[in-house]
């Protein structure tokens, strides 16, 4: 069936390190992907998105990479800070569908 | 510009009671989505509404759950005769009419069924 999943449930890094969070998706028809950050007790917060006609997109300290060949998505966070500690979700949808399918999430723990 | 608002933030109900969750979308947004999140899990789509219309309710349980988004006022997610398995965080998201897919989420309502 269609699914969006994450390889690692928890990622622990030191402050200042670069973090990489991975996501696999199985629906080849998906053409839009979003990364959300969710802090404890709060709703998901948009980080960055990418369309399937791109393989890389950069934001402030974050980069999303899309590999359509292997259906893989990653989020790179440069110079990780304690404030980046949260659960990160990838989500996807298909053209013509407005609903998002979420993965289970990866907990990012940043220690000083 | 206020973000998506949800209330109450926390709701406690006993089994068999009704739960009503409210969501006010961002200004200018006419599309509303409801998602449910169980502990340590991702969000699961429930229903997608536009003003006075249910567009997609494929994620809604067939019984006890209903949703509406009236012409005036907030969107309501209603759960009748709640059971312990309904305990979860319920998130509302909204998007503008010409959205490319991005949805903006509210802070959620945490429902606890005793």
Interface residues (C-beta under 8 A of the other chain):
Chain A: X4 X32 X34 X36 X41 X42 X43 X44 X45 X46 X49 X51 X89 X91 X93 X97 X98 X99 X100 X101 X102 X103 X104 X105
Chain B: X4 X6 X31 X33 X35 X40 X41 X42 X43 X44 X45 X48 X55 X56 X58 X59 X91 X95 X99 X100 X101 X102 X103 X104 X105 X106 X107 X108
